Amino acid sequence: MSQVDAASIPQWLKFLKDMKTYLPTLLKASAMTLILVFMTMLISPFGGLFAALGRISRMKPLSYACWLYIWIFRGTPLLLQLFFIYYGLPQLGITLKPFTAAALGLGINYSAYLAEIIRGAIESIEPGQMEAQNQ
């Protein structure tokens, strides 16, 4: 087909041809994105709760370790963390499949953010409120 013939094809017909070509790939990518979102929604609250409880713990080593975890994962870009998990861990002998690496990276990153939210919520409760609830 010459350039003159290609230029005479209506835009809507070009659009339909492109949709036929790319729509299956876009739908597959959308499904993968939704699965990763749901996996992250399952992992993050539990990780965030454990990190928050560890952070407010009276055991200093545990509190410091949770603080360090939160500081590192909230302070570095998510893309850098994902690159490290997928490309850096194999250098240490730990190889993960792409989906597993993405789910793990997103889960631990958002767990750190949720840990600070949960910690702040727990620490905002007045001591008298805790005593009133226990009686």
C-alpha positions as CSV (number, residue, x, y, z in Angstrom):
1,M,0.0,0.0,0.0
2,S,1.4,3.4,-1.0
3,Q,1.5,6.4,1.2
4,V,-1.2,8.1,-0.9
5,D,-3.5,5.1,-0.3
6,A,-2.7,5.0,3.4
7,A,-3.4,8.7,3.7
8,S,-6.9,8.3,2.2
9,I,-8.0,5.8,4.8
10,P,-10.5,7.4,7.2
11,Q,-9.2,8.0,10.8
12,W,-12.0,5.9,12.3
13,L,-10.9,2.9,10.2
14,K,-7.3,3.4,11.3
15,F,-8.5,3.6,14.9
16,L,-10.4,0.3,14.6
17,K,-7.4,-1.4,13.0
18,D,-5.2,-0.2,15.9
19,M,-7.8,-1.4,18.4
20,K,-7.8,-4.8,16.9
21,T,-4.0,-4.9,17.0
22,Y,-3.4,-3.5,20.5
23,L,-6.6,-4.2,22.6
24,P,-5.7,-7.8,23.6
25,T,-2.3,-6.6,25.0
26,L,-3.9,-3.7,26.8
27,L,-6.6,-5.9,28.4
28,K,-3.9,-8.4,29.5
29,A,-1.8,-5.6,31.0
30,S,-4.9,-4.1,32.7
31,A,-5.8,-7.5,34.3
32,M,-2.2,-7.8,35.5
33,T,-2.3,-4.3,37.1
34,L,-5.6,-5.1,38.9
35,I,-4.2,-8.4,40.2
36,L,-1.1,-6.5,41.5
37,V,-3.3,-3.9,43.2
38,F,-5.3,-6.6,45.0
39,M,-2.1,-8.4,46.0
40,T,-0.8,-5.2,47.4
41,M,-4.1,-4.5,49.2
42,L,-3.7,-8.0,50.9
43,I,-0.1,-7.7,51.9
44,S,0.2,-4.0,53.0
45,P,-2.2,-3.8,55.9
46,F,-0.7,-6.8,57.7
47,G,2.9,-5.6,57.1
48,G,1.9,-2.1,58.1
49,L,0.3,-3.3,61.3
50,F,3.3,-5.4,62.3
51,A,5.7,-2.6,61.6
52,A,3.6,-0.1,63.5
53,L,3.3,-2.3,66.5
54,G,7.0,-3.0,66.4
55,R,7.7,0.7,66.0
56,I,5.7,1.6,69.2
57,S,7.1,-1.4,71.1
58,R,9.1,-0.9,74.3
59,M,11.7,-3.3,73.0
60,K,14.4,-1.0,71.7
61,P,16.0,-3.3,69.1
62,L,12.6,-4.1,67.6
63,S,11.5,-0.5,67.6
64,Y,14.8,0.6,66.0
65,A,14.6,-2.2,63.3
66,C,11.0,-1.1,62.4
67,W,12.0,2.5,62.4
68,L,14.9,1.7,60.0
69,Y,12.5,-0.3,57.7
70,I,10.0,2.5,57.6
71,W,12.7,5.1,57.0
72,I,14.3,3.2,54.1
73,F,11.2,2.2,52.3
74,R,9.5,5.6,52.7
75,G,12.7,7.4,51.9
76,T,13.6,5.8,48.6
77,P,11.6,5.8,45.4
78,L,9.4,2.9,44.6
79,L,10.9,2.4,41.2
80,L,14.4,2.1,42.7
81,Q,13.1,-0.5,45.2
82,L,11.5,-2.5,42.4
83,F,14.7,-2.4,40.3
84,F,16.7,-3.5,43.3
85,I,14.3,-6.4,44.0
86,Y,14.2,-7.6,40.4
87,Y,17.7,-6.8,39.2
88,G,19.8,-6.5,42.5
89,L,18.6,-9.6,44.4
90,P,19.8,-12.0,41.7
91,Q,23.3,-10.7,42.3
92,L,22.9,-11.9,45.9
93,G,21.5,-15.3,44.7
94,I,17.8,-14.6,45.2
95,T,15.9,-14.7,41.9
96,L,12.2,-13.9,41.7
97,K,9.7,-14.1,38.9
98,P,8.6,-10.6,37.7
99,F,5.1,-10.8,39.2
100,T,6.5,-12.0,42.6
101,A,9.1,-9.2,42.6
102,A,6.4,-6.6,41.8
103,A,4.0,-7.9,44.4
104,L,6.7,-8.0,47.0
105,G,8.1,-4.6,46.2
106,L,4.7,-2.9,46.2
107,G,3.7,-4.7,49.4
108,I,6.7,-3.8,51.4
109,N,6.7,-0.2,50.1
110,Y,3.1,0.5,51.0
111,S,3.4,-1.4,54.3
112,A,5.9,1.2,55.4
113,Y,3.5,4.0,54.6
114,L,0.6,2.2,56.3
115,A,2.8,1.6,59.3
116,E,3.2,5.3,59.9
117,I,-0.5,5.9,59.4
118,I,-1.4,3.2,61.9
119,R,1.3,4.3,64.4
120,G,0.1,7.9,64.2
121,A,-3.5,6.7,64.8
122,I,-2.5,4.6,67.8
123,E,-0.4,7.3,69.4
124,S,-3.2,9.9,68.9
125,I,-5.4,8.0,71.4
126,E,-5.4,9.8,74.7
127,P,-4.2,7.6,77.7
128,G,-7.6,8.4,79.5
129,Q,-9.4,7.0,76.5
130,M,-7.5,3.7,76.8
131,E,-8.3,3.5,80.5
132,A,-12.0,4.2,80.0
133,Q,-12.2,1.4,77.4
134,N,-10.6,-1.1,79.8
135,Q,-13.3,-0.5,82.5
